[in-house]
């Protein structure tokens, strides 16, 4: 029976690896559940706020009470969106790390039985960009609109809409009834500013997380999925 340097035979190592794979799979499911619950909490709060604003708008006929109510609630929802974005990015990084661990275990399976390689669908290398590419998420050379299909991008867009609404109402409250041009321009400026700030933060954090992950079994250049 083959012994490892630590004295464990291959059967015991297989048991260790199987247990670790199950642990990583469970942790990854927990991370996925947290991402879903965070998004649900954010969107539920946003929906409740919109309903409350609609009721106040009907009662006050879009008067001062409505603007004050909106100017108080919208920043709270925006703050919730920002912290939700940060936590979703953290949970996504945790999920990728757990997937990386499962890929390393799969790599060991192939070291033990290389003839089984054609039966594996997911990669046995642990570089995160290769794992994402195997799931249809391209990091290199992807079109700009593909980034909008992620959960962080949804939060960025919705939060930016909130920022636009807030700045438009703020302009209307401060400047008074000066026509629709001023509030429209301020709303557009708030939307664009929020999109740029949150979008740059999301992309930089995503790239930083990918580059910070240590890689033990990189994908050969000729096998990389672009």
C-alpha positions as CSV (number, residue, x, y, z in Angstrom):
1,X,0.0,0.0,0.0
2,X,1.5,3.3,-1.1
3,X,2.5,5.7,1.8
4,X,2.7,9.4,1.7
5,X,5.6,11.3,3.3
6,X,3.3,11.9,6.3
7,X,2.7,8.1,6.7
8,X,-0.9,8.1,5.4
9,X,-1.9,5.6,2.7
10,X,-3.8,6.6,-0.4
11,X,-7.1,5.3,0.9
12,X,-6.9,7.7,3.9
13,X,-5.9,10.6,1.7
14,X,-8.9,9.9,-0.5
15,X,-11.1,10.1,2.5
16,X,-9.5,13.3,3.6
17,X,-9.9,14.8,0.1
18,X,-13.6,13.7,-0.1
19,X,-14.4,15.2,3.2
20,X,-12.6,18.5,2.3
21,X,-14.4,18.6,-1.1
22,X,-17.8,18.2,0.7
23,X,-16.8,20.9,3.2
24,X,-15.9,23.3,0.4
25,X,-19.0,22.5,-1.5
26,X,-21.1,23.3,1.6
27,X,-19.3,26.5,2.2
28,X,-19.8,27.5,-1.4
29,X,-23.5,26.9,-1.1
30,X,-23.6,29.0,2.0
31,X,-21.9,31.9,0.1
32,X,-24.4,31.6,-2.7
33,X,-27.2,31.7,-0.2
34,X,-25.8,34.8,1.4
35,X,-25.5,36.6,-1.9
36,X,-29.1,35.8,-2.7
37,X,-30.3,36.9,0.7
38,X,-28.4,40.1,0.5
39,X,-29.8,40.9,-2.9
40,X,-33.3,40.0,-1.7
41,X,-33.0,42.3,1.3
42,X,-31.8,45.2,-0.8
43,X,-34.5,44.8,-3.4
44,X,-37.2,44.3,-0.8
45,X,-36.2,47.4,1.0
46,X,-36.1,49.3,-2.3
47,X,-39.6,48.1,-3.2
48,X,-41.0,49.0,0.2
49,X,-39.5,52.5,-0.1
50,X,-41.0,53.0,-3.5
51,X,-44.4,51.9,-2.2
52,X,-44.1,54.3,0.7
53,X,-43.1,57.2,-1.5
54,X,-46.0,56.5,-3.8
55,X,-48.4,56.7,-0.9
56,X,-46.9,59.9,0.4
57,X,-47.0,61.3,-3.1
58,X,-50.7,60.7,-3.3
59,X,-51.4,62.2,0.1
60,X,-49.2,65.3,-0.4
61,X,-49.7,65.7,-4.1
62,X,-46.0,65.7,-4.7
63,X,-45.6,68.6,-2.3
64,X,-43.0,69.5,0.3
65,X,-43.8,66.5,2.5
66,X,-43.1,64.1,-0.4
67,X,-39.7,65.7,-1.2
68,X,-38.6,65.7,2.5
69,X,-39.7,62.1,2.8
70,X,-37.9,61.1,-0.3
71,X,-34.7,63.0,0.6
72,X,-34.6,61.1,3.9
73,X,-35.4,57.6,2.7
74,X,-33.3,57.5,-0.6
75,X,-29.9,58.0,1.0
76,X,-30.7,55.2,3.5
77,X,-31.5,52.9,0.6
78,X,-28.4,54.0,-1.3
79,X,-26.3,53.3,1.8
80,X,-27.8,49.8,2.0
81,X,-27.0,49.3,-1.7
82,X,-23.3,50.3,-1.1
83,X,-22.8,47.9,1.8
84,X,-24.7,45.2,-0.1
85,X,-22.3,45.7,-3.1
86,X,-19.3,45.4,-0.8
87,X,-20.6,42.2,0.9
88,X,-21.6,40.6,-2.4
89,X,-18.1,41.2,-3.7
90,X,-16.7,39.6,-0.5
91,X,-19.0,36.6,-0.7
92,X,-18.2,36.2,-4.4
93,X,-14.5,36.1,-3.6
94,X,-15.2,33.5,-0.9
95,X,-17.1,31.4,-3.4
96,X,-14.3,31.6,-5.9
97,X,-11.8,30.5,-3.2
98,X,-13.9,27.5,-2.4
99,X,-14.2,26.6,-6.0
100,X,-10.4,26.9,-6.3
101,X,-10.0,24.4,-3.5
102,X,-12.3,22.0,-5.2
103,X,-10.3,22.4,-8.4
104,X,-7.1,21.5,-6.5
105,X,-8.8,18.3,-5.2
106,X,-9.9,17.5,-8.8
107,X,-6.2,18.0,-9.9
108,X,-5.2,15.5,-7.3
109,X,-7.7,13.0,-8.6
110,X,-6.1,13.3,-12.1
111,X,-2.7,12.8,-10.6
112,X,-3.9,9.6,-9.1
113,X,-5.9,8.5,-12.2
114,X,-4.9,10.6,-15.3
115,X,-7.1,8.4,-17.5
116,X,-10.2,10.0,-15.9
117,X,-9.5,13.4,-17.3
118,X,-12.0,13.1,-20.2
119,X,-14.8,12.5,-17.7
120,X,-14.4,15.8,-15.9
121,X,-16.3,18.8,-17.2
122,X,-14.9,21.5,-14.9
123,X,-11.1,22.3,-15.0
124,X,-8.6,20.7,-12.7
125,X,-6.5,23.9,-12.6
126,X,-6.9,26.5,-9.8
127,X,-6.4,29.8,-11.6
128,X,-9.6,31.7,-11.0
129,X,-9.9,33.1,-14.5
130,X,-9.9,29.6,-16.0
131,X,-12.6,28.5,-13.6
132,X,-14.7,31.5,-14.4
133,X,-14.2,30.9,-18.2
134,X,-15.3,27.3,-17.8
135,X,-18.6,28.6,-16.4
136,X,-19.1,31.0,-19.3
137,X,-17.8,34.1,-17.5
138,X,-15.0,35.6,-19.5
139,X,-12.5,37.9,-17.8
140,X,-10.2,38.7,-20.7
141,X,-11.5,40.2,-23.9
142,X,-15.2,40.3,-22.9
143,X,-17.6,42.8,-24.3
144,X,-18.6,45.7,-22.0
145,X,-22.2,44.6,-21.8
146,X,-21.3,41.2,-20.4
147,X,-20.3,42.9,-17.1
148,X,-23.9,44.1,-16.7
149,X,-25.1,40.6,-16.3
150,X,-23.5,40.2,-12.8
151,X,-25.2,40.8,-9.4
152,X,-22.8,43.6,-8.5
153,X,-23.5,45.4,-11.8
154,X,-27.3,45.3,-11.0
155,X,-26.7,46.9,-7.6
156,X,-24.5,49.6,-9.2
157,X,-27.1,50.5,-11.8
158,X,-30.0,50.5,-9.3
159,X,-28.1,52.6,-6.8
160,X,-27.1,55.0,-9.5
161,X,-30.7,55.5,-10.4
162,X,-31.4,56.3,-6.8
163,X,-28.5,58.8,-6.8
164,X,-30.0,60.4,-9.9
165,X,-33.5,60.7,-8.3
166,X,-32.0,62.1,-5.1
167,X,-30.0,64.8,-6.8
168,X,-32.9,65.7,-9.0
169,X,-35.2,66.1,-6.0
170,X,-32.5,67.9,-4.1
171,X,-32.1,70.4,-7.0
172,X,-35.9,70.9,-7.1
173,X,-36.1,71.5,-3.4
174,X,-33.2,74.0,-3.3
175,X,-33.8,75.9,-6.5
176,X,-37.6,75.8,-6.4
177,X,-39.9,75.5,-9.5
178,X,-37.3,76.5,-12.1
179,X,-38.5,74.1,-14.9
180,X,-37.6,70.6,-15.7
181,X,-34.2,71.3,-17.2
182,X,-32.3,71.9,-14.0
183,X,-33.6,68.8,-12.1
184,X,-33.1,66.6,-15.2
185,X,-29.4,67.8,-15.6
186,X,-28.7,67.3,-11.9
187,X,-30.4,63.8,-12.0
188,X,-28.3,62.8,-15.0
189,X,-25.1,64.1,-13.3
190,X,-25.9,62.2,-10.1
191,X,-26.6,59.0,-12.1
192,X,-23.3,59.2,-14.1
193,X,-21.2,60.1,-11.1
194,X,-22.6,57.2,-9.1
195,X,-22.1,54.8,-12.0
196,X,-18.5,55.9,-12.5
197,X,-17.6,55.7,-8.8
198,X,-19.3,52.4,-8.0
199,X,-18.4,50.9,-11.3
200,X,-14.7,51.6,-10.9
201,X,-14.8,50.4,-7.4
202,X,-16.5,47.1,-8.4
203,X,-14.1,46.4,-11.3
204,X,-11.0,47.3,-9.3
205,X,-12.0,45.2,-6.4
206,X,-12.9,42.2,-8.7
207,X,-9.5,42.4,-10.4
208,X,-7.7,42.8,-7.1
209,X,-9.3,39.7,-5.7
210,X,-8.4,37.7,-8.8
211,X,-4.8,38.8,-8.8
212,X,-4.5,38.2,-5.0
213,X,-5.5,34.5,-5.3
214,X,-2.4,32.2,-5.1
215,X,-2.3,29.7,-7.9
216,X,-0.8,26.3,-7.4
217,X,-1.8,24.5,-10.6
218,X,-2.0,27.1,-13.5
219,X,-3.6,26.3,-16.8
220,X,-1.1,25.9,-19.6
221,X,-1.3,28.8,-22.1
222,X,-2.5,26.6,-24.9
223,X,-5.4,25.4,-22.9
224,X,-6.6,28.7,-21.5
225,X,-10.2,29.7,-22.4
226,X,-10.5,33.3,-23.6
